[in-house]
Each structure stands twice: as C-alpha cells, then as structure tokens.
Amino acid sequence: MAQISTQPIAATGTDNGRNYTTALASLAVLYFMMGFITCLNDSLVPFFKKGFTLSYSESSLVQFYFFLTYGIMSIPAGKIVERVGYKKGMVYGFAVAAAGAFLFIPASILHLYPVFLAALFVLAIGIVLLQVAANPYITVLGPAETASSRFSLIQGVGSIGTTVAPLFGAYFILSRLQEEADPSAAVRYPYVGIGLLLVLIAVGVSLLKLPSIRSTEGTTQEAAGGGAFAFRQLRFGVGAIFCYVGAEVAIGTFLTNYIADRLHITESAANSYVSFYWGGMLVGRLAGAWALKTLKPSSVLTSAAIASISLILLSVFTSGAVSSWAMIAVGFCNSVMFAIIFSLSVEGLGRYTTQASGYLSTAIAGGAIISYGQGWLIDHYSWAAAFMLPLACYAYILFFGLNGYKRKPTIDL
C-alpha cells in the first residue's frame, strides 16, 4: 500500500468527521464540474469539425488549447494557491471558469473558431486553479495510508460528470447542429447555463467553513536540494501523468468519430457511446476506492496498463461492435490511474507536496500534445496508426507501475 507522507502538511481547525465530510463533499462537487466541463469538449470536437469544416487535427485544437493551459498556468496557479489558500483558490477557479463559459456568447454571435478557442482557454485557466487546489487537499483530508482510496472515491464522483457530459452534448449540442440556422447558437445557451451554475457554486464554496492546511518543516525522504523535482518518483510521475492524461483525452476526443466509422452511424448517435467510456471510469473509480484499501497501488496500475494496451490492440485489429466496445473498455482501465500515479508521485515529499502538485498539474498538458498528435496521425495515416500513440503512453505507465514509482533509499533528517 502506498504511504503518502502528510506529516509536514497538516489540517488546522477542528479535526472532526463533520469538518472533513463537508470538505470532501465540496471537493466532490468540484470534481463533478471539472469532469463535466472537460468531457463536454469531446462533444465540441465533432461539433466544430462539422460546423467549421475542419480536419481532425484542426478540430483537436479544442483539446490542444484547453489542456495547453495546464502547461502554462499550473506553476503560477500553484503560487496563487500557496498565497491565498486552498478554499480561495477553489473559489477563484470557479469564478474564472464561469467567465470563460460566458465568453461563448460573443464567440457564438461572431461564429469564429479562434474566439471559441480563446473562450476555452479562459475556461481552462479556472479548471487549472481548481485542480491545483484540490489534488493535494484530498491527500491530507484523512489518513495518509488511504489517500489513494480517498482520491479514487472523489474522482468517482467526478466521473458522474464525465458520464453525463456526452449525453448532454449529444442532446443539447450535436443533435441541434443541423437544426440551427446558425450552428454556433447550439453551444451558446448550454454554456451560459454552465457559467451561471459555476457562479452559484463559487458563492456556495466561499460561504463554507473548510479546514485549512499549513506547511511544516521536514520531509521523510532524501534531502531535496533541488526542490520537489529532486525526488525520483516525482520526475517519473510527471511523465506518467503526461502520458495518462494524453491517452485518456486522445481516446475520448476521437471516440465519437471512431465509433461512427466503425458502426456506420451518425456522430450524434455515436456520441452517446462515449458515455460508456467515461461510465467505465465511474465504475472503476468507485470499485478502486474500495480495492485500493487492500491492494498494492503499483500492482493495480501495472495491471490496468497491460489491460489498456491489450484492448487497444484488440480494437484496431478488429471491426464493428467488438472494435468499438474494446476501445470503450479502456475507460474502465483508466479509472484509477490518475489517483495512483499522483499518490505514488508525491509519496514522502512532505513540505514539497504543493510544489509537486504544480509540476504534476503541468503534465496534464499531455492532453493537448497527445490528442493533437493523434489527430495529425488520423489525417495522414489511419485509425490503427493513430491509436499507437496512446498505446505508447500506456507502455510508459506500465514502466512507472513496475519501477518508476520507486523511491531512492531514505535517510533521517
């Protein structure tokens, strides 16, 4: 079982069940909205591809600019959270995300793809703030030895949002692509509604009394003269997060078009299948929250990576329903990967945990690079060639689960 050293980071205030329950409940709402907004991009990709007559690589710019924000803003967001605290960091995150959602109004009126991308970039800045504030907060709100389990449970709630988003997108966005005289109008009102909801959540979180976290001296691992990045498990963990998010996002981004081609159905009908991809993550995360209390996280990660590689190979070398459902099943394998990678990466970092969270959040930019690369491969080669890119990502995750997570020998400080 992974042991996350949280001794140098402590929750202050009243340490009772009610306090932690309220905090974890607010984080569950936060993860629901992050999951919903992020996975709604999977509906925007085919929507913009058809509405603006784009290539696969051009339509993947939706994910590119959204996840590029993590590479640009995670470190500054970490400094903001260190200055204002986790609670205010979350409030600011919801507020900025709401501003990005409201920018869909001028974008839809002008019907300009670059303006939509700019709106998504602002929306993503808010999501980055939320992610940087939430991830380390989860690890310290409870016993260190169950951090992976707790993380998986909260992400499981977030997966409800990722499961609902494709259904929402299929009904409110993709189905109206042909009905609207102005195609951009189909996204205007859904995102206005999202913006209003984000404002309400920001106000609600600001009124909650949440336990605060303070940093103390010391660490349980080697002297890290170079800061958090001096830790071996973090260096490899950054690469593992890059690969995990890249593979997860790339598959989700093009799954609608992939299934439409495999089953010879419309994009609107195919988009409904994407909910099973994210639904598999929901089931896996809830099961993982229980299983990770007893199973060794690195072994679970290794098994999930092997299964993902096998399912991708099965999918690209078959056709029809078998091909479609094999790729959908990768979602179940993805379910606990982020929680395990993050937990193993920050194990023993102590007072460097917040800094490490910024590095790990920066690596989420893999969603931008890998998804764009896969779009380019689809345009120039084939589906089979394109899916070798996420397969390579899972191969790296397999290495991390076998060896990359291991720490150097520790010394007492």
PyMOL commands that set and color helices and strands:
alter all, ss='L'
color gray80, all
select helices_A, chain A and resi 17-51+56-59+61-84+86-102+104-110+113-140+144-172+174-176+185-207+228-230+232-263+267-291+297-316+320-334+337-345+350-380+383-386+388-404
alter helices_A, ss='H'
color red, helices_A
select strands_A, chain A and resi 9-12+212-215
alter strands_A, ss='S'
color yellow, strands_A
deselect
rebuild
show_as cartoon
